[in-house]
Each structure stands twice: as structure tokens, then as C-alpha cells.
Amino acid sequence: MSVANELKPALGERAARRWCRFVANAQAFVRLLGRKPRATAVRPAWRAPSRLAAWGVLTLALVGGTMVLIDAPAIIAARGLPRSVGITFNWLTDFGTSDWFLVPLGFALVGIAALATRALAQPSRAVLAALAVRLAFVFAAIALPGLVVTIGKRLIGRARPFVGGHADPFLYHPFSWTPDYASLPSGHATNVFAELVAVGLVWPRMRAPMLFYALMIAASRVIVLAHHPSDVIAGAAAGIFGALLVRDWFAARGRGFAIETDGKVRTLPGPSWRRLMRVARQIAAP
């Protein structure tokens, strides 16, 4: 029998073992996140009914006031901007899709599940698990609000700017399920403000650049005539609210966050860069 024929079963066995290990790690991680909330968990203070009602009224007033007073003048002004401005922001606005975050995060989570082998020491596996929890939070905090808004905006059926031939902020075709009538809320604004909250909670030093990024994408949606200003405000509110709800879900289980007795939600310390580099060297070692 040739050496090549002898190697084939061995290679197949190793691939099967790697696959089984990957599946086992993925299942363990799902069980880790899927545990029931802690019995001692309290409701976060910001979700008190009075506070939610106040924020809801304020958001509706802001969106409604913008719809009445600002939407039509804003899109008319945006239509009159120089062509070069439109080209620049049309390029920029594509960076507001959630794929820029979700795809790398998804690959990172798959990579962690593949690399967390028994050959690693228990502390190193704990570091990878802590990193995976934080990446999973950011992934869910971006993906879930975006999914809800993607469905909701098509049920609302608000027309995008100038779909009816003129600046009419009150043109609606509910349940039309077409892109031309999927303006409210803005999906891009939902994405970038959910990203702002999620990334800022896990890595506070990124808050300033993430805020600049979110504001630029939000402005671009009006400049390229994809949305009215009120669509962007509603999308920003949806992204922030959705990301905070996902954070509370993780906090109730003690995963990456903790709810204090006074209702404040605290971000738990994550693995340091030095510890991550140490684990990376262990993985890369022959």
C-alpha cells in the first residue's frame, strides 16, 4: 500500500475530530448564553415604566415634529446639493450596512470555536470564552435591531423621498413590502447607532470614532435622498433601544455585563490585550 493511501484515513480522522470539536465548542457556547436569568437579577433602572414612557413620548414628538417641520425642506435642499457632494456621500453611505461588522464578527466567532482545543490550558480557554461572549453580544446587538427594523419598515410602508414625484413626507402604502415604501425607520441608521452602543459598551475608547461614524452615515442617508430626517431619527432610536435590550439580556445572565442592586447595568472587565496575545502565541506554537 502506498504512503498516500495510508495518509488518507489519518487525514480523514483528524478532520472528523476537528469538526466534532468545533461542534462541541459551538454547542457549549450556545448553552453558556442560553442559561436562565439569574434569580438575583433585577430589572435595569432605565426600563422602569415611567422612564420608558417618557423616552417614548419624547422620541415620538421628535420624529413627528421633524416629519412636519423639517423633512420636506431638508430633502429639497439635499436635492439641490452639488453633484460631487452626492457622489461622495453615495460612496460613504455603503459603509452603513451591517455586513461590515457582522461578517468579521461571525468569522471571529467561528474561529474561536475552531481554536478552543483541549490542548490549550484552561485559563486560555476561559480567555477565549470571555472574548466570544463579548463578540457575540456585539453581533446580536447589531443583528437583532436590524432584523426587526427590516420587517417593520416594510409594514409601515412610508415612501422614500420623491417616490411620488414631489416632496411629500406623508405618503404611505402600508404592507406594500417594496423598497420604495420602506423608508421609516432608516435601516442604516439603526445599524450604525446599534453599533455605536454595542462597541462603545465593550470598548469605551471607541465611542468617539463610532459616534462620528454613526453621524456621518445618518447624514448620508438624507443627502443621497434615501431617507427623510425623521426616518434617520427613528432608526437611531430603534438601534439604541434594541442594543440596550440585548445588553440587558446578557446582563441578566451575567454574561459580559452585570445588573447592580440599584438597577444600573455595569460592563464586566474583559480579557486584556496582553492576555489575548499570550493565548494567540500558544495557539500559534507548534
Rosetta blueprint (number, residue, H / E / L):
1 M L
2 S L
3 V H
4 A H
5 N H
6 E H
7 L H
8 K H
9 P H
10 A H
11 L H
12 G H
13 E H
14 R H
15 A H
16 A H
17 R H
18 R H
19 W H
20 C H
21 R H
22 F H
23 V H
24 A H
25 N H
26 A H
27 Q H
28 A H
29 F H
30 V H
31 R H
32 L H
33 L H
34 G L
35 R L
36 K L
37 P L
38 R L
39 A L
40 T L
41 A L
42 V L
43 R L
44 P L
45 A H
46 W H
47 R H
48 A L
49 P H
50 S H
51 R H
52 L H
53 A H
54 A H
55 W H
56 G H
57 V H
58 L H
59 T H
60 L H
61 A H
62 L H
63 V H
64 G H
65 G H
66 T H
67 M H
68 V H
69 L H
70 I L
71 D H
72 A H
73 P H
74 A H
75 I H
76 I H
77 A H
78 A H
79 R H
80 G L
81 L L
82 P L
83 R H
84 S H
85 V H
86 G H
87 I H
88 T H
89 F H
90 N H
91 W H
92 L H
93 T H
94 D H
95 F H
96 G H
97 T L
98 S L
99 D H
100 W H
101 F H
102 L H
103 V H
104 P H
105 L H
106 G H
107 F H
108 A H
109 L H
110 V H
111 G H
112 I H
113 A H
114 A H
115 L H
116 A L
117 T L
118 R L
119 A L
120 L L
121 A L
122 Q H
123 P H
124 S H
125 R H
126 A H
127 V H
128 L H
129 A H
130 A H
131 L H
132 A H
133 V H
134 R H
135 L H
136 A H
137 F H
138 V H
139 F H
140 A H
141 A H
142 I H
143 A H
144 L H
145 P H
146 G H
147 L H
148 V H
149 V H
150 T H
151 I H
152 G H
153 K H
154 R H
155 L H
156 I H
157 G L
158 R E
159 A L
160 R L
161 P L
162 F L
163 V L
164 G L
165 G L
166 H L
167 A L
168 D L
169 P L
170 F L
171 L L
172 Y E
173 H L
174 P L
175 F L
176 S L
177 W L
178 T L
179 P H
180 D H
181 Y H
182 A L
183 S L
184 L L
185 P L
186 S L
187 G H
188 H H
189 A H
190 T H
191 N H
192 V H
193 F H
194 A H
195 E H
196 L H
197 V H
198 A H
199 V H
200 G H
201 L H
202 V H
203 W L
204 P H
205 R H
206 M H
207 R H
208 A H
209 P H
210 M H
211 L H
212 F H
213 Y H
214 A H
215 L H
216 M H
217 I H
218 A H
219 A H
220 S H
221 R H
222 V H
223 I H
224 V L
225 L L
226 A L
227 H L
228 H L
229 P H
230 S H
231 D H
232 V H
233 I H
234 A H
235 G H
236 A H
237 A H
238 A H
239 G H
240 I H
241 F H
242 G H
243 A H
244 L H
245 L H
246 V H
247 R H
248 D H
249 W H
250 F H
251 A H
252 A H
253 R L
254 G L
255 R L
256 G L
257 F E
258 A E
259 I E
260 E L
261 T L
262 D L
263 G L
264 K L
265 V E
266 R E
267 T E
268 L L
269 P L
270 G L
271 P L
272 S L
273 W H
274 R H
275 R H
276 L H
277 M H
278 R H
279 V H
280 A H
281 R H
282 Q H
283 I H
284 A H
285 A L
286 P L
